């Protein structure tokens, strides 16, 4: 009977999926009645159908034009999926014919009301426009009347004279039931195609060639992807940017051919060509000459400074005092150095190319470094489009500093976390370039000292002092700079039990080149359990890691701690009168993978005092998925050790 029931369900399921109509507007009651996704019960929404069709048509006035059609149907299961009812479309706004246009935008929301399908049309009040940058405009829309169970559907067409093709995305943070992708390019454009080798899901890609006679004879290269049941890609604890692992295909233009089918122009054939092409842009290399607008301010700031690294430090402070980052990424200057210095704001390229320009004007060996930020992934092959950010390098005597002047608390070789993505491409000029590592190789330190007194009522009191260096200090400044003392204390008290913190003291919070030192006093009411004539407590108290963040049985992506770091604890405990130690946790040293990660826990007792020294060292911040189970077990031992209890008994 069970087998028969299963067969019936399978047949009905197959019949429904195979008979679905993906034509725009053909929404079924079955789609609206579905309460949960059949293959992913945890998802808040699902893409029922996505069709992306990219092709080129020939215009007698404009030449080849790119046309990208998108049709998408999405099921909303619960409130967490409501965000999928809003879509943003980024349109390049170049000069003249290079501006992208959108047309044919229409959308509907479908709901099942009293057994009947009701639809609500996307109207003008649900459509919005905004400037993203000088060359990019955002068209966004939000579908109306979205509820739990709603199916939304929309389609639009973007037309552009751009030859470059945006990355083709095959995988999303929600599952995809059916995906159809078609890319047709004329034989005059040669593209280097590369799938993301880090992605777990890899679609079947077919390539064919067809002929056309409209408006003349030429061949068309055709790429097709037709997939079903594509799993969602979801972030995992300490996974870094999930975009590094998403299934996608990049198409980088490498050459254009003339009417004789001979190479007319080459583009990103190798990294040297990529670097040369970018450097020769007026919005990149053209911004590195000296500018008179900052001349007087620069000379005044550098008066008496002779060392190149010291000059870099002074100029970095000058730039930060004059210009604020507008939050936008780009390898090319958005406003240009003159306008940026005058108006006091710009994108990362405006700011960091300005820094390089200033330093070069003073004879300092300063050069731009092209970077792909963590949310942009890693360039898979020689590509101009793979880079979306630029920082500054300063070299002296075989040593170099990396600087990003977009943030107040970043400093020499302490870069914003978004930038720490493997390697960058340093460009000296239009002929010389090379790779440089942008991964930190020096350990950042968080050192905590905890004094503990057990009071007569078995509450705990004492003092905590912390010493934070490098990236740990940078993160702390970013989190708490400008926060009131009251709010700072509330944040420190969060998730620490019944605690009251007072007398908070901070040093060097605004001095990015110095460690952060802080201290506070505390009273903790629930740190000791009294059972009969015994007392139980964990010596790390509220500083302990109480739960293993790695809960999955298996893992698809690496664990990425981003930076090498050391987390040290020194705990001094004064025993209460009338009690002695019955048992202590055992001292232990744990190592993982040739000491790439290590944990030591050394506890000693004598007389009225106990002392614990604990230390977590992470030398290699990247743990591969193949090592996940072993590391998960290793980390469980760390948590077990940090929460281990001391037992005192009455004398």
ZAMARGU-4260 file (C-alpha; in steps of 0.2 Angstrom, whole numbers, plus 5000, padded with zeros to 4 digits):
<rodrens>
0) 5000/5000/5000 | 5014/5012/5004 | 5023/5008/4988 | 5006/5011/4978 | 5004/5028/4987
5) 5022/5033/4984 | 5019/5029/4965 | 5003/5039/4964 | 5012/5054/4972 | 5027/5052/4961
10) 5016/5051/4945 | 5005/5066/4950 | 5021/5076/4954 | 5029/5071/4938 | 5013/5075/4928
15) 5012/5092/4936 | 5030/5097/4933 | 5030/5091/4915 | 5014/5099/4911 | 5018/5116/4918
20) 5015/5131/4906 | 5029/5144/4907 | 5022/5156/4895 | 5020/5173/4903 | 5003/5174/4912
25) 4999/5156/4912 | 4999/5153/4931 | 4992/5137/4938 | 4982/5134/4954 | 4994/5121/4958
30) 5008/5134/4959 | 4997/5145/4970 | 4992/5131/4982 | 5009/5125/4985 | 5014/5128/5003
35) 5032/5122/5004 | 5045/5119/4990 | 5045/5100/4987 | 5064/5098/4987 | 5069/5112/4999
40) 5056/5114/5014 | 5067/5128/5022 | 5067/5140/5008 | 5056/5156/5009 | 5054/5157/4990
45) 5058/5148/4974 | 5061/5153/4956 | 5048/5143/4947 | 5055/5148/4930 | 5069/5159/4924
50) 5072/5163/4905 | 5087/5174/4900 | 5089/5177/4882 | 5104/5187/4876 | 5107/5191/4857
55) 5113/5204/4845 | 5104/5212/4831 | 5111/5223/4818 | 5105/5241/4816 | 5110/5251/4800
60) 5113/5266/4811 | 5121/5259/4826 | 5129/5242/4821 | 5127/5227/4832 | 5116/5230/4847
65) 5114/5219/4862 | 5097/5213/4868 | 5094/5205/4884 | 5077/5198/4888 | 5072/5192/4906
70) 5057/5182/4911 | 5055/5177/4929 | 5042/5168/4939 | 5044/5167/4958 | 5034/5158/4972
75) 5033/5167/4989 | 5031/5154/5003 | 5032/5165/5018 | 5036/5183/5024 | 5055/5180/5023
80) 5053/5179/5004 | 5044/5195/5002 | 5061/5204/4997 | 5060/5194/4980 | 5045/5205/4975
85) 5057/5219/4973 | 5070/5219/4958 | 5084/5231/4954 | 5091/5233/4936 | 5107/5242/4934
90) 5108/5251/4918 | 5124/5258/4911 | 5122/5277/4906 | 5136/5280/4894 | 5136/5294/4882
95) 5126/5294/4866 | 5122/5277/4859 | 5130/5268/4873 | 5116/5271/4886 | 5106/5256/4890
100) 5088/5257/4889 | 5074/5246/4897 | 5057/5242/4888 | 5043/5230/4889 | 5043/5230/4908
105) 5027/5222/4915 | 5023/5212/4930 | 5009/5204/4940 | 5006/5197/4957 | 4994/5181/4958
110) 4984/5176/4973 | 4972/5162/4975 | 4956/5170/4983 | 4941/5158/4986 | 4947/5146/4974
115) 4949/5159/4960 | 4966/5166/4953 | 4966/5185/4956 | 4980/5196/4948 | 4987/5213/4952
120) 4996/5223/4939 | 5013/5232/4942 | 5008/5250/4940 | 5018/5266/4939 | 5018/5269/4958
125) 5028/5253/4960 | 5042/5258/4948 | 5057/5269/4954 | 5072/5276/4946 | 5088/5282/4955
130) 5106/5287/4951 | 5119/5274/4957 | 5134/5283/4950 | 5139/5295/4936 | 5138/5280/4923
135) 5125/5269/4931 | 5106/5271/4934 | 5095/5260/4944 | 5077/5255/4938 | 5068/5246/4952
140) 5051/5239/4954 | 5040/5231/4968 | 5026/5219/4963 | 5010/5224/4972 | 4999/5214/4985
145) 5012/5201/4989 | 5007/5189/5003 | 5012/5172/5009 | 5008/5160/4994 | 5009/5173/4981
150) 5016/5170/4964 | 5025/5185/4955 | 5030/5186/4937 | 5039/5199/4927 | 5048/5202/4911
155) 5058/5216/4903 | 5071/5219/4889 | 5087/5229/4890 | 5095/5235/4874 | 5113/5241/4874
160) 5127/5245/4861 | 5139/5237/4874 | 5149/5222/4867 | 5153/5216/4884 | 5141/5203/4892
165) 5137/5203/4910 | 5141/5187/4920 | 5127/5174/4917 | 5121/5168/4934 | 5114/5150/4936
170) 5112/5149/4954 | 5103/5159/4967 | 5100/5160/4986 | 5083/5151/4983 | 5081/5135/4972
175) 5077/5136/4954 | 5064/5124/4947 | 5067/5128/4928 | 5081/5138/4920 | 5083/5142/4901
180) 5097/5152/4895 | 5102/5157/4878 | 5116/5167/4872 | 5119/5171/4853 | 5134/5181/4848
185) 5139/5186/4830 | 5155/5178/4824 | 5163/5196/4824 | 5164/5196/4843 | 5176/5183/4851
190) 5173/5179/4869 | 5183/5169/4882 | 5170/5158/4892 | 5174/5152/4909 | 5163/5144/4922
195) 5166/5146/4941 | 5177/5131/4945 | 5174/5134/4964 | 5155/5131/4961 | 5148/5114/4967
200) 5134/5115/4955 | 5139/5115/4936 | 5126/5116/4923 | 5126/5107/4906 | 5132/5120/4893
205) 5129/5116/4874 | 5137/5126/4860 | 5132/5126/4842 | 5133/5138/4827 | 5119/5144/4816
210) 5119/5154/4800 | 5108/5170/4797 | 5105/5180/4781 | 5098/5195/4790 | 5103/5208/4786
215) 5118/5200/4778 | 5127/5183/4779 | 5136/5179/4795 | 5137/5165/4808 | 5130/5166/4825
220) 5138/5156/4840 | 5125/5149/4851 | 5126/5144/4870 | 5111/5135/4878 | 5108/5130/4896
225) 5092/5121/4901 | 5092/5115/4918 | 5079/5109/4931 | 5080/5108/4950 | 5095/5119/4953
230) 5099/5119/4972 | 5099/5136/4982 | 5116/5142/4987 | 5117/5148/5005 | 5130/5156/5016
235) 5137/5145/5030 | 5146/5150/5046 | 5163/5159/5042 | 5161/5155/5023 | 5166/5172/5017
240) 5158/5179/5002 | 5146/5166/4995 | 5148/5174/4978 | 5165/5166/4977 | 5156/5149/4975
245) 5140/5153/4965 | 5137/5144/4949 | 5140/5157/4935 | 5148/5159/4918 | 5159/5174/4913
250) 5161/5180/4895 | 5175/5191/4892 | 5177/5199/4875 | 5195/5195/4869 | 5194/5201/4851
255) 5184/5209/4837 | 5185/5204/4819 | 5183/5215/4804 | 5172/5211/4788 | 5186/5200/4782
260) 5185/5189/4798 | 5202/5195/4803 | 5207/5201/4820 | 5203/5220/4821 | 5207/5223/4839
265) 5212/5212/4854 | 5207/5215/4872 | 5210/5204/4887 | 5221/5191/4880 | 5233/5190/4895
270) 5235/5199/4911 | 5248/5211/4904 | 5235/5217/4890 | 5222/5219/4904 | 5233/5229/4914
275) 5238/5240/4899 | 5221/5243/4894 | 5215/5248/4911 | 5230/5259/4914 | 5228/5269/4898
280) 5210/5274/4902 | 5209/5293/4906 | 5199/5288/4922 | 5213/5277/4928 | 5231/5281/4922
285) 5225/5298/4917 | 5221/5302/4935 | 5239/5298/4941 | 5248/5314/4936 | 5250/5329/4948
290) 5236/5341/4950 | 5237/5359/4955 | 5221/5358/4966 | 5229/5349/4980 | 5247/5356/4978
295) 5247/5369/4993 | 5238/5358/5005 | 5251/5343/5001 | 5266/5354/5003 | 5260/5361/5019
300) 5256/5343/5026 | 5273/5336/5020 | 5284/5350/5027 | 5300/5342/5035 | 5294/5324/5030
305) 5308/5314/5020 | 5304/5296/5023 | 5293/5288/5009 | 5283/5277/5021 | 5281/5292/5033
310) 5275/5302/5018 | 5262/5289/5014 | 5255/5290/5031 | 5254/5309/5031 | 5246/5309/5014
315) 5234/5296/5019 | 5228/5306/5033 | 5227/5322/5022 | 5216/5312/5009 | 5205/5306/5023
320) 5203/5323/5030 | 5198/5331/5013 | 5187/5317/5005 | 5174/5305/5011 | 5170/5288/5002
325) 5152/5288/4994 | 5151/5269/4996 | 5153/5265/4978 | 5165/5252/4970 | 5174/5255/4954
330) 5192/5253/4946 | 5189/5269/4937 | 5187/5286/4944 | 5169/5292/4945 | 5171/5310/4947
335) 5189/5313/4944 | 5202/5320/4956 | 5199/5338/4953 | 5180/5337/4957 | 5183/5324/4971
340) 5195/5335/4980 | 5184/5350/4977 | 5167/5342/4982 | 5175/5331/4996 | 5167/5314/4990
345) 5171/5301/4978 | 5171/5282/4975 | 5186/5271/4980 | 5195/5275/4963 | 5193/5293/4965
350) 5201/5292/4983 | 5215/5280/4981 | 5220/5286/4964 | 5221/5303/4972 | 5232/5296/4985
355) 5244/5289/4972 | 5244/5305/4962 | 5249/5315/4978 | 5263/5302/4982 | 5270/5301/4964
360) 5270/5320/4964 | 5283/5319/4979 | 5294/5306/4971 | 5287/5291/4981 | 5286/5274/4972
365) 5267/5273/4973 | 5256/5262/4961 | 5238/5257/4960 | 5233/5239/4964 | 5218/5232/4955
370) 5207/5221/4967 | 5191/5211/4965 | 5182/5213/4982 | 5176/5198/4992 | 5158/5200/4986
375) 5164/5200/4968 | 5173/5184/4968 | 5190/5180/4961 | 5195/5184/4943 | 5194/5167/4934
380) 5205/5172/4919 | 5213/5188/4911 | 5198/5200/4912 | 5195/5219/4914 | 5178/5216/4921
385) 5184/5204/4935 | 5192/5219/4945 | 5180/5231/4953 | 5191/5241/4966 | 5208/5249/4967
390) 5220/5252/4982 | 5237/5260/4984 | 5254/5252/4985 | 5270/5261/4991 | 5287/5252/4989
395) 5303/5256/4997 | 5319/5245/4999 | 5310/5229/4994 | 5296/5232/5006 | 5278/5238/5002
400) 5263/5245/5011 | 5245/5243/5005 | 5234/5257/5009 | 5215/5260/5006 | 5210/5278/5011
405) 5191/5275/5010 | 5189/5272/5028 | 5194/5281/5043 | 5201/5267/5053 | 5210/5257/5040
410) 5229/5261/5039 | 5245/5254/5032 | 5243/5236/5028 | 5227/5236/5037 | 5214/5235/5024
415) 5195/5234/5024 | 5189/5216/5025 | 5180/5218/5008 | 5197/5220/5000 | 5205/5204/5007
420) 5203/5193/4992 | 5218/5183/4988 | 5229/5194/4976 | 5229/5211/4967 | 5236/5216/4951
425) 5249/5230/4954 | 5251/5242/4939 | 5267/5252/4937 | 5263/5259/4920 | 5256/5254/4904
430) 5270/5241/4902 | 5274/5234/4919 | 5262/5224/4930 | 5263/5210/4942 | 5253/5201/4956
435) 5254/5205/4974 | 5247/5196/4989 | 5234/5206/4998 | 5231/5193/5011 | 5237/5198/5029
440) 5252/5187/5034 | 5254/5194/5052 | 5243/5188/5066 | 5231/5200/5074 | 5229/5198/5093
445) 5215/5199/5105 | 5222/5197/5122 | 5210/5197/5137 | 5214/5197/5156 | 5201/5193/5168
450) 5201/5195/5187 | 5188/5185/5196 | 5183/5186/5215 | 5169/5175/5222 | 5159/5185/5234
455) 5150/5178/5250 | 5134/5178/5240 | 5142/5168/5227 | 5141/5182/5214 | 5157/5186/5205
460) 5166/5203/5202 | 5182/5209/5195 | 5190/5217/5180 | 5192/5214/5162 | 5206/5222/5152
465) 5208/5219/5133 | 5222/5223/5121 | 5218/5223/5102 | 5230/5224/5088 | 5229/5226/5069
470) 5213/5219/5061 | 5205/5215/5078 | 5208/5233/5083 | 5201/5240/5066 | 5185/5230/5068
475) 5183/5236/5086 | 5185/5254/5080 | 5173/5252/5066 | 5160/5244/5078 | 5161/5256/5092
480) 5168/5273/5085 | 5155/5286/5089 | 5145/5275/5101 | 5140/5282/5117 | 5148/5275/5133
485) 5130/5269/5138 | 5127/5260/5122 | 5145/5253/5122 | 5142/5245/5139 | 5125/5238/5134
490) 5133/5230/5119 | 5147/5223/5130 | 5133/5216/5142 | 5123/5207/5128 | 5123/5188/5129
495) 5134/5188/5145 | 5121/5183/5157 | 5115/5193/5173 | 5130/5205/5172 | 5132/5223/5176
500) 5147/5232/5168 | 5154/5249/5174 | 5170/5260/5173 | 5173/5257/5155 | 5190/5264/5150
505) 5196/5266/5131 | 5213/5270/5124 | 5218/5274/5106 | 5200/5272/5099 | 5204/5286/5086
510) 5222/5282/5083 | 5222/5269/5069 | 5241/5265/5070 | 5240/5260/5089 | 5232/5245/5097
515) 5215/5247/5106 | 5216/5245/5125 | 5200/5244/5135 | 5195/5239/5153 | 5179/5238/5163
520) 5173/5232/5179 | 5159/5219/5181 | 5147/5210/5193 | 5140/5194/5188 | 5126/5186/5197
525) 5123/5170/5188 | 5141/5164/5186 | 5142/5151/5200 | 5130/5136/5203 | 5129/5131/5221
530) 5124/5112/5223 | 5125/5106/5241 | 5142/5111/5248 | 5150/5112/5231 | 5152/5127/5219
535) 5153/5124/5200 | 5159/5138/5188 | 5168/5140/5171 | 5184/5150/5173 | 5182/5159/5157
540) 5164/5165/5163 | 5156/5176/5150 | 5171/5176/5138 | 5170/5158/5134 | 5163/5152/5117
545) 5148/5141/5123 | 5142/5134/5106 | 5151/5127/5091 | 5146/5138/5076 | 5149/5123/5064
550) 5133/5113/5065 | 5131/5106/5047 | 5135/5087/5045 | 5144/5091/5029 | 5150/5108/5021
555) 5151/5114/5003 | 5162/5129/5005 | 5178/5132/5015 | 5178/5140/5032 | 5186/5157/5030
560) 5192/5166/5045 | 5199/5179/5033 | 5214/5184/5044 | 5227/5175/5054 | 5224/5179/5073
565) 5227/5174/5091 | 5214/5175/5104 | 5223/5174/5121 | 5215/5173/5139 | 5223/5175/5156
570) 5211/5172/5170 | 5216/5175/5189 | 5203/5168/5201 | 5203/5171/5220 | 5195/5157/5230
575) 5181/5161/5243 | 5185/5158/5261 | 5180/5141/5267 | 5182/5132/5250 | 5195/5122/5242
580) 5197/5115/5225 | 5190/5098/5222 | 5193/5096/5203 | 5200/5106/5189 | 5198/5104/5170
585) 5213/5095/5163 | 5227/5105/5155 | 5228/5101/5136 | 5236/5107/5120 | 5226/5103/5104
590) 5233/5104/5086 | 5224/5104/5069 | 5233/5101/5053 | 5251/5103/5057 | 5247/5117/5069
595) 5238/5128/5057 | 5226/5129/5071 | 5230/5126/5089 | 5222/5128/5106 | 5231/5127/5123
600) 5222/5127/5139 | 5234/5127/5155 | 5226/5129/5172 | 5236/5129/5188 | 5231/5131/5207
605) 5240/5135/5223 | 5233/5141/5239 | 5219/5154/5237 | 5222/5157/5219 | 5219/5148/5202
610) 5226/5154/5185 | 5221/5149/5168 | 5230/5153/5152 | 5221/5149/5136 | 5225/5153/5118
615) 5218/5150/5101 | 5230/5152/5086 | 5224/5152/5068 | 5239/5153/5057 | 5230/5148/5041
620) 5213/5156/5041 | 5206/5145/5027 | 5199/5127/5031 | 5195/5117/5016 | 5178/5107/5015
625) 5187/5091/5014 | 5194/5095/5032 | 5177/5101/5038 | 5172/5086/5048 | 5189/5084/5057
630) 5189/5103/5060 | 5171/5103/5067 | 5176/5089/5079 | 5192/5099/5084 | 5182/5115/5087
635) 5169/5105/5098 | 5184/5101/5109 | 5189/5119/5110 | 5171/5123/5115 | 5170/5109/5128
640) 5187/5115/5135 | 5181/5133/5136 | 5165/5128/5145 | 5173/5115/5157 | 5170/5118/5175
645) 5180/5120/5191 | 5172/5112/5206 | 5175/5119/5224 | 5170/5110/5240 | 5167/5117/5257
650) 5182/5114/5269
</rodrens>
